[in-house]
Amino acid sequence: MRSIVRYVRDRPKGIPRDIPLDYSPITEYLYIAAWPTRYHVETILDLGVDLIVSTILEIPDKELGQASLSLVRVRAIDPGLSMFFPQAELEKCVDAALPVLRRGGSVLV
């Protein structure tokens, strides 16, 4: 089920489908991005990303987990001032990212 936030955001009067992905390289193999969607898959693939770690509470677009991309959903808690991850969720993220990074792949969070 799509959230009301995504509905408002994707409306014709909301954020357009062609808005570029807002991302920053942290290292040569790690990127951070603001709310990647199905409209950003091409950009994500162009960056050479192999794994997407989704920290948003709603279900990510299924296109983000297509055959050439892996997707792991990590539930973060964001009370407004800072975001934190429960220990089990952080371990899930690390367990997914380490094999990708060890083989020279890239991760988008």
C-alpha positions as CSV (number, residue, x, y, z in Angstrom):
1,M,0.0,0.0,0.0
2,R,1.3,3.4,-0.9
3,S,1.6,6.0,1.8
4,I,-0.2,9.4,1.7
5,V,3.3,11.0,1.6
6,R,4.1,9.1,-1.6
7,Y,0.7,9.9,-3.1
8,V,1.1,13.6,-2.5
9,R,4.7,13.5,-3.7
10,D,3.9,11.7,-6.9
11,R,0.9,13.8,-7.8
12,P,1.2,15.9,-10.9
13,K,1.4,19.0,-8.7
14,G,3.9,17.3,-6.4
15,I,7.5,16.4,-7.2
16,P,7.7,15.7,-10.9
17,R,8.8,12.3,-12.1
18,D,11.9,13.7,-13.8
19,I,13.4,15.3,-10.7
20,P,17.0,14.2,-10.4
21,L,18.1,11.8,-7.6
22,D,19.5,13.9,-4.7
23,Y,22.6,11.9,-3.8
24,S,26.1,12.4,-2.4
25,P,29.1,10.1,-2.6
26,I,30.5,9.4,0.8
27,T,33.3,7.2,-0.5
28,E,34.0,5.7,-3.9
29,Y,31.8,2.8,-3.0
30,L,29.1,4.3,-0.7
31,Y,26.4,6.8,-1.6
32,I,23.7,8.5,0.4
33,A,20.5,9.5,-1.3
34,A,17.2,11.2,-0.4
35,W,14.2,9.0,-1.1
36,P,15.1,7.1,-4.3
37,T,12.1,6.0,-6.3
38,R,11.4,4.0,-9.4
39,Y,12.1,7.1,-11.4
40,H,15.7,7.0,-10.3
41,V,16.6,3.4,-11.3
42,E,18.6,4.5,-14.4
43,T,20.7,7.0,-12.3
44,I,21.3,4.4,-9.6
45,L,22.5,1.9,-12.2
46,D,24.7,4.5,-13.9
47,L,26.4,5.0,-10.5
48,G,27.3,1.3,-10.4
49,V,25.2,0.6,-7.3
50,D,24.7,-3.0,-6.5
51,L,22.8,-2.8,-3.2
52,I,20.2,-0.3,-2.0
53,V,19.6,0.0,1.7
54,S,16.2,1.6,2.2
55,T,15.6,3.3,5.5
56,I,12.2,4.8,4.8
57,L,9.3,3.4,6.7
58,E,7.1,2.7,3.7
59,I,7.6,-0.1,1.2
60,P,10.1,1.0,-1.5
61,D,9.2,0.9,-5.1
62,K,9.5,-2.7,-6.5
63,E,11.7,-1.4,-9.4
64,L,14.4,-0.6,-6.9
65,G,14.9,-4.3,-6.3
66,Q,15.1,-5.3,-10.0
67,A,17.4,-8.2,-11.1
68,S,20.6,-6.1,-11.3
69,L,20.0,-4.4,-7.9
70,S,19.6,-5.9,-4.5
71,L,17.3,-4.2,-2.0
72,V,17.3,-4.5,1.8
73,R,14.8,-2.7,3.8
74,V,16.0,-1.5,7.2
75,R,13.5,0.1,9.6
76,A,15.0,3.3,11.1
77,I,13.4,5.3,13.8
78,D,13.3,9.0,13.1
79,P,11.8,11.0,16.0
80,G,12.5,14.3,14.1
81,L,15.9,15.4,15.5
82,S,18.0,12.3,14.7
83,M,17.6,8.9,13.1
84,F,18.7,5.7,14.9
85,F,18.6,2.1,14.0
86,P,17.7,-0.8,16.4
87,Q,20.6,-3.2,16.8
88,A,19.0,-6.0,14.8
89,E,18.2,-3.6,11.9
90,L,21.8,-2.3,11.8
91,E,23.1,-5.9,11.7
92,K,20.8,-6.7,8.9
93,C,22.2,-3.7,6.9
94,V,25.8,-4.6,7.6
95,D,25.2,-8.3,6.8
96,A,23.8,-7.3,3.4
97,A,26.4,-4.6,2.6
98,L,29.7,-6.4,3.6
99,P,29.6,-9.0,0.8
100,V,28.8,-6.4,-1.8
101,L,31.6,-4.1,-0.6
102,R,34.1,-7.0,-0.3
103,R,33.6,-7.9,-4.0
104,G,34.1,-4.3,-5.0
105,G,30.5,-3.3,-5.4
106,S,28.7,-0.1,-4.3
107,V,26.0,0.6,-1.8
108,L,23.3,3.3,-1.8
109,V,21.7,4.2,1.6
